[in-house]
């Protein structure tokens, strides 16, 4: 694959149905991923496809969840008393990538860029 384009993306990831993920939306996320991945990395085109899948899935999950609630937050109210518990926070910038199989694969591919700029 010379570049990640919507047709090739759908062959690799048939779960991203065109009815839910129109080409124009996929193309926008491909542009985001392309701007993030260093093209001199080995398998940069593959990395772009996996990062695109990760970004699409995360965006879809965010859009379908309650936008005012942080994932992992629980709250309960009894009468006038309300208690909320937040999820654990992390300082690890890669934690978001572990939330999807696509992000995990992206991180595996990114390991091939050791010694090179990872983003740019």
Long-range contacts (C-beta under 8 A, 24 or more apart in sequence): 1-45, 1-46, 1-49, 2-45, 3-45, 3-48, 4-30, 4-33, 4-34, 4-45, 4-46, 4-48, 4-49, 4-52, 5-30, 6-30, 8-49, 9-49, 9-52, 9-53, 12-49, 13-49, 13-53, 13-102, 16-53, 16-56, 20-60, 21-56, 25-56, 26-52, 26-56, 29-55, 29-56, 29-59, 36-119, 37-119, 38-113, 38-116, 38-117, 38-118, 38-119, 38-120, 40-116, 40-117, 41-109, 41-110, 41-112, 41-113, 41-116, 41-118, 42-112, 42-113, 43-109, 43-112, 46-109, 47-106, 47-109, 47-110, 50-102, 50-103, 50-105, 50-106, 50-109, 51-102, 51-103, 51-106, 53-100, 53-102, 54-97, 54-100, 54-102, 54-103, 54-106, 57-100, 57-102, 58-96, 58-99, 58-100, 58-103
